[in-house]
Amino acid sequence: MRVSFLSTLFIGCCFHLSAAALQLPVNYTTPPTPQGFRVDVKFDDRHPMNPALIYGAAITAADYWAPPSWDSIVHGGGQVRFGERIAIYLADFSVAAGSSLLRRGHLMLALHKLVFTVSERNLFFRPYVHVYLAGRLLATIALMSQPNEELALDSTNASIALEPDDSGLMQAVDVPWLRVRWQSIHARRVPAADMFTSMMDAIVDSATEPENSPRSHINAVSESGNCGFNVHKSSDGSPQRHELTNEILRTVLLMIMGEIFLRRRRFAELDFVILGDGVEMAQGFWLKIGNDNIHKANRTAVER
């Protein structure tokens, strides 16, 4: 179930998309929140953290906690590792009553709120996310790191050159038949926050349906509304051995985040093709759809 778009933009696409028009939202669209549901995001300013670490860890946790379905119960707490020294901890306080009231969907909404709050307020400190239902604290999500690791990801603020044209082919580690071909030709810069928040928006969308459910497309948008994301199933008539599912979509998004966002530090318009055993399954892109002046005066260490 999705809330209606506040407005839409029809965009002619490039890179294997011909002249077909695709519909992109210009306002992000999380699923409706349960009655009495509330998320509070707090920051500990004694512990500055690199923006890439916060965004990357939250997106990794969303991918980990999404299966099997939106309404499935979270049994107790746990942790998700991001790199060697970073962990996202979950404390489930609702189990004290005998059975957990915490659902996977609650975690998705909480992590979405975290990432969008970081982008909106430009706060890069250790975050704590408190999840409430009907006034009762259900859970807390905390991103923790070992000493001296808070700024480990590109904390020098050195200038990073953006290559005018770039492309590559990625192989999924755990899915031998899955590859992603990507390219960024004549691309315009996109603020890192827009790339990360639109990715989180897409992951939350994918989590609203079971992980093995087939998807024809996903639209997403950044917190600022200035960057649109789309992925859609190819329709060229080629026989396909593999289904485009929510699980595969999330796998592809994490591949892109790891290789292009975090390793290459590349934040620009991007086109990609998802391949199954060498056969095109889906096409997608990030596209700049608005003015990012709001970000220019306050760029983060991720993109400086």
C-alpha positions in Angstrom: 0.0 0.0 0.0 1.4 3.3 -1.0 0.5 7.0 -0.4 -0.3 8.9 -3.5 2.4 11.0 -5.2 2.1 14.7 -4.4 3.3 15.5 -7.9 5.0 13.6 -10.8 7.5 14.3 -13.5 7.6 12.6 -16.9 11.2 12.2 -18.0 12.5 10.9 -21.3 15.3 8.5 -20.5 18.6 7.5 -21.9 20.9 4.4 -22.1 18.7 1.5 -23.4 15.5 3.2 -22.4 14.8 4.7 -25.9 12.3 7.5 -25.9 9.8 5.8 -23.6 8.6 8.1 -20.8 8.8 6.8 -17.3 7.0 8.3 -14.3 9.1 9.5 -11.4 7.9 10.8 -8.1 9.2 14.1 -7.0 8.2 13.5 -3.3 9.5 10.4 -1.5 6.8 7.9 -0.6 7.2 5.8 2.5 4.3 3.5 3.3 1.7 4.9 5.7 2.7 4.7 9.3 0.7 2.6 11.8 -1.6 4.6 14.2 0.4 5.7 17.2 3.7 5.0 15.5 6.5 7.5 16.1 10.3 7.7 15.5 12.7 10.0 17.3 16.2 10.5 16.0 18.8 11.7 18.5 22.5 12.5 17.9 25.4 12.4 20.3 27.6 15.3 19.3 30.5 14.0 21.3 31.0 11.4 18.5 31.3 12.9 15.0 30.9 10.3 12.3 31.6 10.3 8.6 28.4 10.8 6.5 29.2 7.8 4.3 29.4 5.6 7.4 26.0 6.6 8.6 24.3 6.3 5.3 26.0 3.1 4.4 25.4 1.4 7.7 21.7 2.4 7.8 21.1 1.1 4.2 23.0 -2.1 5.0 20.8 -2.7 8.1 17.7 -2.0 6.1 18.7 -4.7 3.6 19.5 -7.1 6.4 16.3 -6.6 8.4 13.9 -6.3 5.4 13.2 -10.1 4.9 11.0 -12.0 5.0 8.1 -9.5 4.9 6.9 -6.1 6.1 4.6 -7.4 8.8 6.8 -10.3 10.1 7.8 -10.1 13.8 11.3 -9.2 15.0 12.2 -11.7 17.7 14.5 -9.9 20.1 17.4 -7.6 19.3 20.5 -8.1 17.3 23.2 -6.4 15.3 24.4 -5.8 11.8 28.0 -5.4 10.9 29.2 -2.7 8.5 32.8 -3.2 7.7 35.1 -4.6 10.4 34.6 -2.1 13.2 31.1 -0.7 12.8 27.9 -2.2 14.1 24.2 -1.3 14.1 22.6 -2.5 17.3 18.9 -3.2 17.8 17.4 -3.4 21.3 13.8 -4.8 21.3 12.1 -3.6 24.5 8.7 -4.9 23.6 9.7 -8.5 24.3 9.4 -7.8 28.0 5.7 -8.2 27.8 6.2 -11.8 26.6 5.9 -11.4 22.9 7.4 -8.8 20.5 5.3 -6.1 19.1 8.1 -5.0 16.8 7.6 -5.6 13.1 10.1 -5.5 10.2 8.1 -2.6 8.8 8.7 -0.6 12.0 12.5 -1.0 11.4 12.2 0.1 7.8 10.4 3.2 8.7 12.8 4.0 11.5 15.9 3.6 9.3 14.2 5.6 6.5 13.6 8.4 9.1 17.2 8.2 10.2 18.7 8.6 6.8 16.3 11.4 5.8 16.9 13.3 9.1 20.6 13.1 8.6 20.2 14.6 5.1 17.7 17.2 6.1 19.5 18.5 9.2 23.1 17.8 7.9 24.0 16.2 11.3 26.8 13.7 11.2 27.2 12.4 14.7 26.5 9.0 16.4 22.8 8.4 16.0 20.2 6.8 18.2 16.8 6.0 16.8 13.9 5.4 19.2 10.8 3.6 17.9 7.5 4.2 19.7 4.0 2.7 19.3 1.1 4.1 21.3 3.5 6.0 23.5 5.4 2.8 24.4 9.1 2.5 23.5 9.4 -0.6 21.2 13.0 -0.5 20.2 16.2 1.6 19.9 18.6 1.4 17.0 22.1 2.6 17.7 25.1 3.0 15.3 28.3 2.3 17.2 31.9 2.2 16.3 35.2 1.4 17.9 37.4 4.4 19.0 39.0 6.4 16.2 36.8 4.8 13.6 34.1 7.4 13.5 35.9 9.3 10.7 37.6 6.4 9.1 35.9 6.8 5.7 37.5 9.6 3.8 37.7 12.1 6.7 40.4 14.2 5.0 37.9 16.3 3.0 40.3 16.1 0.1 39.0 17.0 -3.3 37.9 14.0 -5.4 37.9 14.4 -9.2 34.8 13.3 -11.0 35.7 11.5 -14.2 33.6 12.8 -17.1 32.8 9.4 -18.4 33.0 6.1 -16.5 31.6 2.6 -16.7 32.0 -0.9 -15.3 30.7 -4.4 -14.8 30.1 -5.8 -11.3 29.6 -9.5 -10.3 27.5 -10.3 -7.3 29.5 -12.3 -4.7 26.7 -14.6 -3.5 24.6 -14.8 -6.7 26.9 -16.3 -9.4 24.5 -15.5 -12.3 23.9 -11.9 -11.3 25.8 -9.0 -12.9 25.3 -5.3 -13.1 26.6 -3.2 -16.0 26.7 0.6 -15.3 27.8 3.7 -17.0 27.9 7.4 -16.2 28.2 9.4 -19.5 28.0 13.2 -19.6 26.7 12.9 -16.1 25.8 15.8 -13.9 27.0 15.8 -10.3 24.4 14.8 -7.7 24.9 15.5 -4.0 25.8 12.4 -2.1 22.9 12.8 0.3 20.5 12.6 -2.7 22.1 9.4 -4.0 22.0 7.7 -0.5 18.5 8.9 0.5 16.9 7.9 -2.9 18.5 4.5 -2.5 17.0 4.1 1.0 13.7 5.1 -0.4 13.9 2.3 -3.0 14.9 -0.3 -0.4 12.0 0.6 1.9 9.7 0.3 -1.1 11.1 -3.1 -1.9 10.5 -4.2 1.7 6.7 -3.6 1.5 6.3 -6.9 -0.4 7.8 -10.3 0.3 11.4 -10.7 -0.7 10.7 -13.3 -3.5 7.8 -11.3 -5.0 8.5 -10.3 -8.6 8.6 -6.5 -9.3 8.0 -4.8 -12.5 9.5 -1.5 -11.3 10.4 0.7 -8.3 10.4 4.5 -8.3 12.1 6.5 -5.5 13.2 10.0 -4.8 15.8 11.7 -2.5 15.0 13.7 0.7 15.5 17.0 -1.2 13.3 16.0 -4.1 16.1 16.8 -6.5 17.1 13.3 -7.5 14.9 10.5 -8.9 15.6 6.8 -9.1 13.9 4.2 -11.3 14.4 0.5 -12.0 12.1 -1.4 -14.2 11.9 -4.9 -15.8 13.1 -5.1 -19.3 10.5 -5.7 -22.0 12.5 -6.5 -25.1 11.0 -10.0 -25.3 14.3 -11.8 -24.5 13.7 -15.1 -22.6 14.8 -14.8 -19.0 15.8 -17.6 -16.6 15.6 -15.4 -13.5 12.9 -13.3 -12.0 13.4 -9.7 -10.9 12.5 -9.9 -7.2 12.7 -7.5 -4.3 15.7 -9.5 -2.9 17.6 -9.2 -6.2 16.8 -5.5 -6.4 18.2 -4.9 -2.9 21.3 -7.0 -3.8 21.9 -4.8 -6.8 21.5 -1.6 -4.8 24.1 -2.7 -2.2 26.5 -3.7 -5.0 26.1 -0.2 -6.4 26.6 1.5 -3.0 29.7 -0.5 -2.2 31.5 -0.1 -5.5 30.3 3.3 -6.8 29.3 5.3 -3.8 31.8 4.0 -1.1 34.8 2.7 -3.0 34.9 5.1 -6.0 33.2 8.0 -4.1 31.3 8.8 -7.3 28.1 10.8 -6.9 26.6 11.7 -10.3 23.8 10.6 -12.6 24.0 6.9 -13.3 22.5 4.3 -15.7 22.6 0.6 -15.0 21.5 -2.7 -16.5 20.8 -5.9 -14.4 21.9 -9.1 -16.1 20.9 -12.7 -15.3 23.3 -15.2 -17.0 24.2 -12.5 -19.4 20.6 -11.7 -20.4 19.2 -8.3 -19.6 16.6 -8.4 -16.8 16.1 -4.8 -15.9 17.3 -1.2 -16.5 17.6 1.6 -14.1 19.0 5.1 -13.4 19.6 7.9 -11.0 18.6 11.2 -12.6 19.0 14.8 -11.4 15.5 16.3 -11.5 15.8 19.6 -9.5 18.0 22.3 -8.1 20.5 21.2 -5.5 21.6 24.6 -4.3 20.4 23.7 -0.9 23.2 21.2 -0.6 26.0 23.2 -2.3 26.8 25.5 0.7 26.9 22.5 3.0 28.6 19.6 1.3 29.7 16.7 3.4 33.0 15.0 3.7 31.7 12.2 1.5 31.8 14.3 -1.6 34.5 16.9 -0.8 
